[in-house]
């Protein structure tokens, strides 16, 4: 049978337990921060893709110019805090042959240090889909 002193020695001092608790809380904070960034970028990309497909459909049926479509997509990307520049969007064709290609990257940053930990890459290719 173990004595009380031996059991206390196995558990560690209160300072060690407090330090371990703080370390685990910090690790949990970092993990939650990284996962929330990942989920936010993925959700915003899905919303942007839906908006982009609608915009392509409308621009094709209404014969809108490529410059107007590019501006509309950039405004929507800014609303969703998506890091897209004008040259990331390639628009070809017009009317029923309209095609939009888009490739961009979003950085997942380490909290507090603000260092890029991972770079998510997104790519979309949309064409006009005739109504069925």
C-alpha positions in Angstrom: 0.0 0.0 0.0 1.3 3.4 -0.9 1.7 6.2 1.5 0.2 9.7 1.1 3.6 11.2 0.4 4.2 8.7 -2.4 0.8 9.4 -4.0 1.4 13.2 -3.8 4.8 12.8 -5.4 3.3 10.9 -8.3 0.7 13.6 -8.9 3.2 16.4 -8.9 3.2 19.7 -7.0 0.3 22.1 -7.3 2.6 24.4 -9.4 3.3 21.6 -11.9 -0.4 20.8 -12.1 -1.3 24.4 -12.6 1.4 24.7 -15.4 0.1 21.6 -17.1 -3.5 23.0 -17.0 -2.3 26.3 -18.5 -0.4 24.5 -21.2 -3.4 22.4 -22.1 -5.6 25.5 -22.2 -3.2 27.2 -24.5 -3.1 24.2 -26.8 -6.9 24.1 -26.8 -7.0 27.9 -27.7 -4.6 27.4 -30.6 -6.5 24.4 -31.9 -9.9 26.2 -31.7 -8.5 29.3 -33.4 -7.0 27.3 -36.3 -10.2 25.2 -36.7 -12.4 28.3 -36.7 -10.3 29.9 -39.4 -10.5 26.6 -41.5 -14.3 26.4 -41.1 -14.8 30.1 -41.9 -12.7 30.0 -45.1 -14.4 26.9 -46.3 -17.9 28.3 -45.5 -17.1 31.6 -47.2 -15.7 29.8 -50.2 -18.9 27.7 -50.6 -21.1 30.9 -50.3 -18.9 32.6 -52.9 -19.1 29.7 -55.3 -22.9 29.8 -55.1 -22.9 33.5 -55.7 -20.4 33.1 -58.5 -22.6 30.5 -60.3 -25.6 32.8 -60.0 -23.7 35.8 -61.3 -22.4 33.7 -64.3 -25.9 32.6 -65.2 -27.3 36.2 -65.0 -24.3 37.7 -66.9 -24.6 35.2 -69.6 -28.4 35.6 -70.1 -28.2 39.4 -70.0 -25.0 39.6 -72.1 -23.2 41.6 -69.4 -19.6 42.7 -70.2 -16.7 40.8 -68.5 -15.5 43.9 -66.7 -18.9 44.3 -64.9 -18.9 40.6 -63.9 -15.4 40.8 -62.6 -16.4 43.9 -60.5 -19.4 42.1 -59.2 -17.3 39.0 -58.2 -14.7 41.2 -56.5 -17.3 43.1 -54.5 -18.9 39.8 -53.3 -15.4 38.4 -52.4 -14.7 41.5 -50.3 -18.1 41.1 -48.5 -17.0 37.6 -47.5 -13.4 38.6 -46.7 -12.0 36.4 -49.4 -8.5 37.5 -50.6 -9.0 37.8 -54.3 -7.4 40.2 -56.7 -8.8 41.2 -60.1 -6.1 39.2 -62.0 -7.1 36.0 -60.1 -10.4 36.0 -62.1 -10.2 34.8 -65.8 -13.3 35.4 -67.8 -13.6 34.1 -71.4 -16.4 33.9 -73.9 -19.6 35.8 -73.7 -23.3 35.0 -73.7 -23.9 31.3 -73.7 -20.2 30.5 -74.0 -19.3 32.5 -70.9 -16.7 30.8 -68.7 -15.1 32.0 -65.4 -12.0 30.6 -63.9 -10.9 31.6 -60.4 -7.9 30.4 -58.3 -6.9 31.9 -55.0 -5.3 31.1 -51.6 -6.2 31.8 -48.1 -3.7 31.7 -45.2 -4.5 30.1 -41.9 -2.4 32.0 -39.3 -1.1 31.0 -35.9 -2.8 33.1 -33.3 -0.7 35.6 -31.3 2.3 35.1 -33.6 0.4 35.9 -36.8 2.5 33.5 -38.8 1.1 31.6 -41.7 0.8 28.0 -40.7 -1.1 26.6 -43.7 -2.2 27.9 -47.0 -5.6 26.7 -48.3 -6.0 26.7 -52.1 -9.3 27.2 -53.8 -10.2 26.9 -57.5 -13.4 27.3 -59.3 -14.4 26.8 -63.0 -17.9 28.0 -63.9 -19.7 28.0 -67.2 -23.1 29.0 -68.3 -25.7 26.3 -67.8 -28.7 26.6 -70.1 -32.1 26.3 -68.3 -33.7 22.9 -68.4 
